[in-house]
Amino acid sequence: MSQTMIEVIGLDDRFHHAVELSLKGDNAGAIATLEQVLEQQPELWEGWIEKGKALSHLGDISNAIACFEQAIQLQPKAAVPHYSLGWIAYTMGQYEAALSSFRTALSFEPNWVEACYSTGLALYALGQYEVAIGHFHRSLENRPNCPDTWFCQGFCLYATHRYEGAVQHFSHALELQPTFREAFLGRGDALKELGDYEAAIASYDKALKLNADDADALLRKAACLKQAGKLQNAGAVYQQISQIQPDHWEAWYGLAGVQLKLGSFAAAIASYDRVLNLNPDSYEAWFNRGVALKNINCLPDAVASYDRALELRPDDHRAWNNRGGTLVNMGRLADAIACFDKVLELNPNDIKAKQNRTILQKRLEASDQ
């Protein structure tokens, strides 16, 4: 056997050893071995791919990209390096670049299921749901037992308001993977949109059986209970979340909304204060806090709350309208008229604001006589 043949066999063994190291999680060892291989055989594009994968697993993204680009230079019509480059772009949130790379990979290997699926993911991330559905459908034709693909297709159907189809896809994902938390949540959301609140709550409860302290599942369940008119039950779930995560401002906001609807205005104000301690830029919390304060006749505080809301959204006619109504109750008619003028500037067709302004103008004129 010639010396050249021995060297080739040695290189081949070291390459496969590097792949095995990578599969075992020893990425540093894989890189060191691959560097030895590539030093002797720099045109081995598969070696650059494996080195890029190992580098990406270690978080060395820039050098991983350089490896994949080197592989593309060596083998421009190979699908794998384009796909690998696309996946790096996808994980970095660069979805247009990812889509371009995935499509290039598919142009070389049209039946590559993983590339088809990943193309769907990039399209979904870009909000191109209809096209994404087509790619997920193609992927399912070749890999019908993949729960992730059923889930993603269901999510696209949900995003395009095809809730019954979404329920079917999420349910199929759960048949394949009975502990698929996200599928339980997605199915619950779709059922809620269909108005089937009991079934939605049951789906959220299935997710909660996997983790009773799942704040996201609890939050969705509480919102569903609230939408179903079960305010006391919704409030109890929001309180449960706030006990698990005291800094969960969405839970405090949901609780405050329930308290406001139940007429527990002082409690609602306290909950909105908790929201604003955690998220001082919440327009809705400042606005609804103003509503609650007005209901207990704390009018100056209500105006101050509306003012903070308007600092965040100066063009929101609702806050100007409510501020005007509060000023009327305080007897500040001229200031109230100025508020309704602002409402009409923002929303000229607001009949109620026109009526209020006309009435206040007559009252103001009468008081001056």
Sine and cosine of phi, psi and omega as CSV:
sin_phi,cos_phi,sin_psi,cos_psi,sin_omega,cos_omega
0.00,0.00,0.71,-0.70,-0.05,-1.00
-0.96,0.29,0.33,-0.94,0.02,-1.00
-0.89,0.45,-0.59,0.80,0.00,-1.00
-0.89,0.46,-0.69,0.73,0.00,-1.00
-0.89,0.45,-0.64,0.77,0.02,-1.00
-0.88,0.47,-0.67,0.74,-0.01,-1.00
-0.90,0.44,-0.66,0.75,0.00,-1.00
-0.89,0.46,-0.70,0.71,0.02,-1.00
-0.88,0.47,-0.64,0.77,0.02,-1.00
-0.89,0.45,-0.67,0.74,0.03,-1.00
-0.89,0.46,-0.70,0.72,-0.03,-1.00
-0.88,0.48,-0.68,0.74,0.02,-1.00
-0.89,0.46,-0.69,0.73,-0.02,-1.00
-0.92,0.39,-0.58,0.81,0.03,-1.00
-0.89,0.45,-0.74,0.68,0.00,-1.00
-0.92,0.39,-0.53,0.85,0.07,-1.00
-0.91,0.41,-0.63,0.78,0.03,-1.00
-0.90,0.44,-0.65,0.76,0.03,-1.00
-0.89,0.47,-0.68,0.73,0.02,-1.00
-0.89,0.45,-0.64,0.77,0.04,-1.00
-0.88,0.47,-0.67,0.74,0.01,-1.00
-0.89,0.45,-0.69,0.73,0.01,-1.00
-0.89,0.45,-0.50,0.86,0.02,-1.00
-0.99,0.12,-0.04,1.00,0.00,-1.00
1.00,-0.04,0.02,1.00,0.02,-1.00
-1.00,0.01,0.96,0.28,-0.08,-1.00
-0.94,0.35,-0.59,0.80,0.03,-1.00
-0.89,0.45,-0.68,0.73,0.04,-1.00
-0.90,0.43,-0.63,0.78,0.03,-1.00
-0.88,0.47,-0.69,0.72,-0.01,-1.00
-0.89,0.46,-0.70,0.72,-0.01,-1.00
-0.87,0.49,-0.67,0.74,0.01,-1.00
-0.93,0.37,-0.67,0.74,-0.01,-1.00
-0.91,0.42,-0.56,0.83,0.04,-1.00
-0.90,0.43,-0.59,0.81,0.07,-1.00
-0.91,0.42,-0.68,0.74,0.00,-1.00
-0.90,0.45,-0.74,0.68,-0.09,-1.00
-0.95,0.32,-0.40,0.92,0.06,-1.00
-0.91,0.43,-0.58,0.81,0.00,-1.00
-1.00,-0.04,-0.41,0.91,-0.04,-1.00
-0.67,-0.75,0.94,0.34,-0.10,-1.00
-0.91,0.41,-0.26,0.97,0.00,-1.00
-1.00,0.05,0.05,1.00,0.00,-1.00
-0.98,0.21,1.00,-0.04,-0.10,-1.00
-0.90,0.43,-0.51,0.86,0.05,-1.00
-0.89,0.46,-0.54,0.84,0.04,-1.00
-0.91,0.42,-0.65,0.76,0.04,-1.00
-0.91,0.42,-0.59,0.81,0.04,-1.00
-0.89,0.46,-0.76,0.64,-0.04,-1.00
-0.90,0.43,-0.61,0.79,0.03,-1.00
-0.91,0.40,-0.66,0.75,0.04,-1.00
-0.88,0.48,-0.67,0.75,0.03,-1.00
-0.88,0.47,-0.71,0.70,-0.02,-1.00
-0.90,0.44,-0.66,0.75,0.03,-1.00
-0.90,0.44,-0.64,0.76,0.00,-1.00
-0.91,0.42,-0.59,0.81,0.04,-1.00
-0.91,0.42,-0.46,0.89,0.03,-1.00
-1.00,0.01,-0.01,1.00,0.03,-1.00
1.00,0.09,0.13,0.99,0.02,-1.00
-1.00,0.02,0.98,0.22,-0.19,-0.98
-0.94,0.33,-0.68,0.73,-0.06,-1.00
-0.88,0.47,-0.68,0.74,0.02,-1.00
-0.95,0.30,-0.52,0.86,0.09,-1.00
-0.89,0.46,-0.71,0.70,0.03,-1.00
-0.86,0.51,-0.68,0.74,0.00,-1.00
-0.87,0.49,-0.62,0.79,0.02,-1.00
-0.91,0.40,-0.70,0.71,-0.01,-1.00
-0.91,0.42,-0.62,0.78,0.04,-1.00
-0.91,0.41,-0.59,0.81,0.06,-1.00
-0.90,0.43,-0.65,0.76,0.04,-1.00
-0.89,0.46,-0.63,0.78,0.02,-1.00
-0.91,0.41,-0.62,0.79,0.05,-1.00
-0.89,0.46,-0.63,0.78,-0.03,-1.00
-0.97,0.24,-0.56,0.83,-0.06,-1.00
-0.63,-0.78,0.96,0.28,-0.15,-0.99
-0.89,0.46,-0.37,0.93,-0.03,-1.00
-0.98,-0.22,0.25,0.97,0.10,-1.00
-1.00,0.07,0.70,-0.71,-0.06,-1.00
-0.96,0.29,-0.60,0.80,-0.16,-0.99
-0.86,0.51,-0.74,0.67,-0.03,-1.00
-0.90,0.43,-0.59,0.81,0.05,-1.00
-0.91,0.42,-0.67,0.74,0.02,-1.00
-0.89,0.46,-0.70,0.71,-0.02,-1.00
-0.88,0.47,-0.66,0.75,0.04,-1.00
-0.90,0.43,-0.62,0.79,0.03,-1.00
-0.91,0.42,-0.64,0.77,-0.03,-1.00
-0.92,0.38,-0.60,0.80,0.08,-1.00
-0.87,0.49,-0.72,0.69,-0.01,-1.00
-0.88,0.47,-0.65,0.76,-0.01,-1.00
-0.89,0.46,-0.72,0.70,-0.03,-1.00
-0.92,0.40,-0.37,0.93,0.03,-1.00
-1.00,-0.01,0.03,1.00,0.00,-1.00
0.99,0.17,0.20,0.98,0.01,-1.00
-1.00,-0.08,0.97,0.23,-0.23,-0.97
-0.96,0.29,-0.54,0.84,0.05,-1.00
-0.90,0.44,-0.71,0.70,0.02,-1.00
-0.90,0.43,-0.64,0.77,0.03,-1.00
-0.88,0.47,-0.71,0.70,-0.01,-1.00
-0.86,0.51,-0.68,0.73,0.01,-1.00
-0.87,0.50,-0.70,0.71,-0.01,-1.00
-0.93,0.38,-0.67,0.74,0.01,-1.00
-0.89,0.46,-0.65,0.76,0.00,-1.00
-0.92,0.40,-0.60,0.80,0.06,-1.00
-0.90,0.44,-0.68,0.73,0.04,-1.00
-0.86,0.50,-0.67,0.74,0.01,-1.00
-0.92,0.38,-0.50,0.87,0.02,-1.00
-0.91,0.42,-0.45,0.89,0.03,-1.00
-1.00,-0.02,-0.51,0.86,0.03,-1.00
-0.71,-0.70,0.99,0.17,-0.11,-0.99
-0.87,0.50,-0.40,0.92,-0.06,-1.00
-0.98,-0.19,0.23,0.97,-0.01,-1.00
-0.97,0.25,0.95,-0.32,-0.12,-0.99
-0.89,0.46,-0.70,0.72,-0.06,-1.00
-0.90,0.44,-0.62,0.78,0.03,-1.00
-0.93,0.36,-0.60,0.80,0.05,-1.00
-0.90,0.43,-0.71,0.71,0.03,-1.00
-0.88,0.47,-0.71,0.70,-0.03,-1.00
-0.92,0.39,-0.56,0.83,0.10,-1.00
-0.88,0.48,-0.66,0.75,0.08,-1.00
-0.87,0.49,-0.66,0.75,0.02,-1.00
-0.87,0.49,-0.70,0.71,0.00,-1.00
-0.90,0.43,-0.66,0.75,0.02,-1.00
-0.90,0.43,-0.65,0.76,0.04,-1.00
-0.88,0.48,-0.71,0.70,-0.02,-1.00
-0.88,0.47,-0.47,0.88,0.01,-1.00
-1.00,0.03,0.02,1.00,0.01,-1.00
0.98,0.19,0.21,0.98,0.02,-1.00
-1.00,-0.05,0.94,0.34,-0.21,-0.98
-0.92,0.39,-0.65,0.76,-0.05,-1.00
-0.88,0.47,-0.71,0.71,0.00,-1.00
-0.93,0.38,-0.61,0.79,0.03,-1.00
-0.87,0.49,-0.66,0.75,0.01,-1.00
-0.84,0.54,-0.66,0.75,0.02,-1.00
-0.87,0.49,-0.65,0.76,0.00,-1.00
-0.95,0.32,-0.64,0.77,0.04,-1.00
-0.91,0.42,-0.60,0.80,0.03,-1.00
-0.89,0.46,-0.70,0.71,0.04,-1.00
-0.88,0.48,-0.65,0.76,0.00,-1.00
-0.90,0.44,-0.64,0.77,-0.01,-1.00
-0.94,0.35,-0.48,0.88,0.06,-1.00
-0.88,0.48,-0.56,0.83,-0.04,-1.00
-0.99,-0.12,-0.36,0.93,-0.03,-1.00
-0.63,-0.77,0.96,0.29,-0.14,-0.99
-0.95,0.31,-0.21,0.98,-0.06,-1.00
-0.97,-0.24,0.43,0.90,0.01,-1.00
-0.99,-0.13,0.95,-0.31,-0.04,-1.00
-0.89,0.45,-0.55,0.84,-0.01,-1.00
-0.88,0.47,-0.63,0.78,-0.02,-1.00
-0.94,0.34,-0.65,0.76,0.07,-1.00
-0.87,0.48,-0.64,0.77,0.02,-1.00
-0.90,0.44,-0.75,0.67,-0.04,-1.00
-0.89,0.45,-0.66,0.75,0.06,-1.00
-0.89,0.46,-0.65,0.76,0.05,-1.00
-0.88,0.48,-0.64,0.77,0.00,-1.00
-0.91,0.42,-0.64,0.77,0.05,-1.00
-0.90,0.43,-0.65,0.76,0.05,-1.00
-0.89,0.45,-0.64,0.77,0.05,-1.00
-0.89,0.46,-0.70,0.72,-0.04,-1.00
-0.90,0.43,-0.42,0.91,0.03,-1.00
-0.98,-0.21,0.33,0.94,0.13,-0.99
0.91,0.41,0.41,0.91,0.10,-1.00
-0.98,-0.18,0.97,0.25,-0.22,-0.98
-0.94,0.33,-0.58,0.81,0.01,-1.00
-0.90,0.43,-0.68,0.73,0.06,-1.00
-0.90,0.44,-0.60,0.80,0.03,-1.00
-0.88,0.47,-0.71,0.71,0.02,-1.00
-0.85,0.53,-0.69,0.72,-0.02,-1.00
-0.88,0.47,-0.67,0.74,-0.03,-1.00
-0.94,0.34,-0.67,0.74,0.04,-1.00
-0.89,0.46,-0.64,0.77,0.01,-1.00
-0.90,0.44,-0.63,0.77,0.01,-1.00
-0.92,0.40,-0.63,0.78,0.06,-1.00
-0.86,0.51,-0.61,0.79,-0.01,-1.00
-0.95,0.30,-0.49,0.87,0.10,-1.00
-0.90,0.44,-0.59,0.81,-0.01,-1.00
-0.99,0.15,-0.53,0.85,-0.04,-1.00
-0.65,-0.76,1.00,0.02,-0.13,-0.99
-0.90,0.44,-0.21,0.98,0.01,-1.00
-0.95,-0.32,0.45,0.89,-0.06,-1.00
-0.99,0.15,1.00,-0.03,-0.08,-1.00
-0.81,0.58,-0.76,0.65,-0.07,-1.00
-0.89,0.46,-0.52,0.86,0.03,-1.00
-0.94,0.34,-0.61,0.79,0.10,-1.00
-0.87,0.49,-0.69,0.72,-0.02,-1.00
-0.92,0.39,-0.70,0.71,0.02,-1.00
-0.88,0.47,-0.66,0.75,0.03,-1.00
-0.90,0.44,-0.66,0.75,0.05,-1.00
-0.87,0.49,-0.68,0.73,0.01,-1.00
-0.89,0.46,-0.68,0.74,-0.01,-1.00
-0.92,0.40,-0.67,0.75,0.03,-1.00
-0.90,0.44,-0.59,0.81,0.05,-1.00
-0.89,0.45,-0.67,0.74,0.02,-1.00
-0.90,0.43,-0.48,0.88,0.04,-1.00
-0.99,0.16,-0.08,1.00,0.00,-1.00
0.99,0.12,0.13,0.99,0.01,-1.00
-1.00,-0.05,0.97,0.25,-0.16,-0.99
-0.92,0.39,-0.62,0.79,-0.01,-1.00
-0.89,0.45,-0.69,0.72,0.01,-1.00
-0.92,0.39,-0.60,0.80,0.03,-1.00
-0.89,0.46,-0.72,0.69,0.00,-1.00
-0.88,0.47,-0.64,0.77,0.04,-1.00
-0.87,0.48,-0.62,0.79,0.01,-1.00
-0.93,0.36,-0.67,0.74,0.07,-1.00
-0.88,0.47,-0.62,0.78,0.01,-1.00
-0.90,0.44,-0.55,0.83,0.06,-1.00
-0.89,0.45,-0.66,0.75,0.06,-1.00
-0.90,0.44,-0.61,0.79,-0.03,-1.00
-0.95,0.31,-0.37,0.93,0.11,-0.99
-0.92,0.40,-0.46,0.89,0.05,-1.00
-0.97,0.25,-0.53,0.85,0.00,-1.00
-0.37,-0.93,0.97,-0.23,-0.08,-1.00
-0.90,0.43,-0.35,0.94,-0.02,-1.00
-0.98,-0.20,0.36,0.93,0.00,-1.00
-0.95,0.31,0.98,-0.19,-0.10,-1.00
-0.89,0.45,-0.59,0.80,-0.01,-1.00
-0.91,0.42,-0.70,0.71,0.03,-1.00
-0.90,0.43,-0.66,0.75,0.03,-1.00
-0.90,0.44,-0.64,0.77,-0.01,-1.00
-0.89,0.45,-0.67,0.74,0.02,-1.00
-0.92,0.39,-0.63,0.78,0.03,-1.00
-0.89,0.45,-0.69,0.72,0.00,-1.00
-0.89,0.46,-0.68,0.73,0.01,-1.00
-0.89,0.45,-0.60,0.80,0.03,-1.00
-0.92,0.39,-0.70,0.72,0.05,-1.00
-0.87,0.49,-0.66,0.76,0.02,-1.00
-0.90,0.45,-0.71,0.71,0.00,-1.00
-0.90,0.43,-0.51,0.86,0.03,-1.00
-0.99,0.17,-0.04,1.00,0.02,-1.00
1.00,0.07,0.12,0.99,0.01,-1.00
-1.00,-0.05,0.96,0.28,-0.18,-0.98
-0.93,0.38,-0.67,0.75,-0.01,-1.00
-0.88,0.47,-0.69,0.72,0.02,-1.00
-0.90,0.43,-0.65,0.76,0.03,-1.00
-0.89,0.46,-0.70,0.72,0.01,-1.00
-0.86,0.51,-0.63,0.78,0.01,-1.00
-0.90,0.44,-0.63,0.78,0.00,-1.00
-0.94,0.34,-0.67,0.75,0.06,-1.00
-0.86,0.51,-0.65,0.76,0.04,-1.00
-0.91,0.42,-0.60,0.80,0.05,-1.00
-0.87,0.49,-0.67,0.74,0.02,-1.00
-0.90,0.44,-0.69,0.72,-0.04,-1.00
-0.91,0.42,-0.42,0.91,0.09,-1.00
-0.97,0.24,-0.60,0.80,0.02,-1.00
-0.95,0.31,-0.70,0.72,-0.02,-1.00
-0.75,-0.66,1.00,0.01,-0.05,-1.00
-0.87,0.50,-0.34,0.94,-0.01,-1.00
-0.99,-0.14,0.28,0.96,-0.01,-1.00
-0.99,0.10,1.00,-0.05,-0.15,-0.99
-0.92,0.39,-0.50,0.87,0.01,-1.00
-0.90,0.43,-0.56,0.83,0.04,-1.00
-0.92,0.38,-0.68,0.73,0.05,-1.00
-0.90,0.44,-0.61,0.79,0.02,-1.00
-0.91,0.41,-0.69,0.73,0.05,-1.00
-0.89,0.46,-0.68,0.74,0.03,-1.00
-0.88,0.47,-0.69,0.73,0.01,-1.00
-0.87,0.49,-0.65,0.76,0.01,-1.00
-0.89,0.46,-0.65,0.76,0.05,-1.00
-0.91,0.42,-0.71,0.70,0.00,-1.00
-0.88,0.47,-0.61,0.79,0.03,-1.00
-0.89,0.45,-0.70,0.71,0.01,-1.00
-0.91,0.42,-0.54,0.84,0.00,-1.00
-0.99,0.14,-0.08,1.00,-0.01,-1.00
0.99,0.14,0.21,0.98,0.05,-1.00
-1.00,0.02,0.96,0.28,-0.21,-0.98
-0.93,0.37,-0.65,0.76,0.00,-1.00
-0.90,0.44,-0.67,0.75,0.04,-1.00
-0.91,0.42,-0.64,0.77,0.02,-1.00
-0.89,0.46,-0.67,0.74,0.01,-1.00
-0.87,0.49,-0.68,0.73,0.01,-1.00
-0.89,0.47,-0.64,0.77,0.01,-1.00
-0.93,0.36,-0.65,0.76,0.05,-1.00
-0.90,0.44,-0.56,0.83,0.06,-1.00
-0.89,0.45,-0.62,0.79,0.05,-1.00
-0.90,0.43,-0.66,0.75,0.05,-1.00
-0.84,0.54,-0.75,0.67,-0.13,-0.99
-0.96,0.28,-0.41,0.91,0.14,-0.99
-0.92,0.40,-0.56,0.83,-0.04,-1.00
-1.00,0.00,-0.53,0.85,-0.07,-1.00
-0.62,-0.79,0.98,0.19,-0.10,-1.00
-0.91,0.41,-0.19,0.98,-0.01,-1.00
-0.99,-0.17,0.35,0.94,0.02,-1.00
-0.99,0.12,0.97,-0.23,0.02,-1.00
-0.84,0.54,-0.75,0.66,-0.08,-1.00
-0.88,0.48,-0.58,0.81,0.01,-1.00
-0.92,0.39,-0.69,0.73,0.05,-1.00
-0.89,0.45,-0.67,0.74,-0.02,-1.00
-0.89,0.45,-0.79,0.61,-0.05,-1.00
-0.93,0.36,-0.50,0.87,0.11,-0.99
-0.88,0.48,-0.65,0.76,0.06,-1.00
-0.88,0.48,-0.64,0.77,0.03,-1.00
-0.88,0.48,-0.72,0.69,-0.02,-1.00
-0.90,0.44,-0.67,0.74,0.00,-1.00
-0.90,0.44,-0.64,0.77,0.04,-1.00
-0.89,0.46,-0.61,0.79,-0.04,-1.00
-0.93,0.37,-0.39,0.92,0.07,-1.00
-0.97,-0.24,0.28,0.96,0.12,-0.99
0.92,0.39,0.40,0.92,0.14,-0.99
-1.00,0.02,0.95,0.31,-0.22,-0.97
-0.93,0.38,-0.73,0.69,0.03,-1.00
-0.86,0.51,-0.63,0.78,0.02,-1.00
-0.92,0.39,-0.58,0.82,0.04,-1.00
-0.90,0.45,-0.70,0.71,0.03,-1.00
-0.87,0.49,-0.68,0.73,0.01,-1.00
-0.88,0.48,-0.60,0.80,0.01,-1.00
-0.93,0.37,-0.66,0.75,0.06,-1.00
-0.90,0.44,-0.59,0.81,0.03,-1.00
-0.88,0.47,-0.65,0.76,0.03,-1.00
-0.92,0.39,-0.61,0.79,0.05,-1.00
-0.88,0.47,-0.66,0.75,-0.05,-1.00
-0.95,0.30,-0.41,0.91,0.13,-0.99
-0.89,0.45,-0.55,0.83,-0.02,-1.00
-0.99,0.12,-0.59,0.80,0.00,-1.00
-0.68,-0.73,0.99,0.17,-0.07,-1.00
-0.90,0.43,-0.28,0.96,-0.03,-1.00
-0.97,-0.26,0.34,0.94,0.01,-1.00
-1.00,-0.04,0.94,-0.35,-0.11,-0.99
-0.92,0.40,-0.41,0.91,-0.03,-1.00
-0.89,0.45,-0.71,0.71,-0.02,-1.00
-0.92,0.39,-0.62,0.78,0.05,-1.00
-0.89,0.45,-0.64,0.77,0.00,-1.00
-0.91,0.42,-0.73,0.68,0.00,-1.00
-0.92,0.39,-0.61,0.79,0.05,-1.00
-0.88,0.48,-0.68,0.73,0.02,-1.00
-0.88,0.47,-0.70,0.72,0.01,-1.00
-0.88,0.47,-0.62,0.78,0.02,-1.00
-0.92,0.39,-0.65,0.76,0.02,-1.00
-0.90,0.43,-0.55,0.84,0.08,-1.00
-0.87,0.50,-0.72,0.69,0.01,-1.00
-0.90,0.44,-0.39,0.92,0.03,-1.00
-1.00,0.02,-0.07,1.00,-0.01,-1.00
0.99,0.15,0.19,0.98,-0.01,-1.00
-1.00,-0.08,0.97,0.25,-0.16,-0.99
-0.92,0.39,-0.68,0.74,-0.03,-1.00
-0.89,0.45,-0.66,0.75,0.03,-1.00
-0.92,0.40,-0.59,0.81,0.03,-1.00
-0.91,0.42,-0.68,0.73,0.04,-1.00
-0.85,0.52,-0.66,0.75,0.02,-1.00
-0.87,0.49,-0.60,0.80,0.04,-1.00
-0.91,0.41,-0.72,0.70,-0.01,-1.00
-0.92,0.38,-0.51,0.86,0.12,-0.99
-0.88,0.48,-0.65,0.76,0.01,-1.00
-0.92,0.39,-0.63,0.78,0.05,-1.00
-0.85,0.53,-0.72,0.69,-0.05,-1.00
-0.95,0.32,-0.46,0.89,0.09,-1.00
-0.92,0.40,-0.63,0.77,-0.03,-1.00
-0.99,0.11,-0.53,0.85,-0.07,-1.00
-0.64,-0.77,0.98,0.18,-0.13,-0.99
-0.86,0.50,-0.33,0.94,-0.05,-1.00
-1.00,-0.07,0.21,0.98,-0.01,-1.00
-0.97,0.23,0.99,-0.12,-0.08,-1.00
-0.90,0.44,-0.66,0.75,-0.02,-1.00
-0.88,0.48,-0.66,0.75,0.01,-1.00
-0.91,0.42,-0.62,0.79,0.05,-1.00
-0.89,0.46,-0.69,0.72,0.00,-1.00
-0.90,0.44,-0.70,0.71,0.01,-1.00
-0.88,0.48,-0.66,0.75,-0.01,-1.00
-0.90,0.43,-0.69,0.72,0.00,-1.00
-0.88,0.48,-0.71,0.70,0.00,-1.00
-0.89,0.45,-0.71,0.71,-0.03,-1.00
-0.92,0.40,-0.61,0.79,0.02,-1.00
-0.89,0.46,-0.66,0.75,0.02,-1.00
-0.91,0.40,-0.65,0.76,0.03,-1.00
-0.90,0.44,-0.66,0.75,-0.02,-1.00
-0.91,0.41,-0.67,0.74,0.01,-1.00
-0.91,0.41,-0.63,0.78,0.00,-1.00
-0.91,0.42,-0.61,0.80,-0.01,-1.00
-0.94,0.34,-0.38,0.92,-0.01,-1.00
-0.99,0.11,-0.25,0.97,-0.04,-1.00
-0.98,0.19,0.00,0.00,0.00,0.00
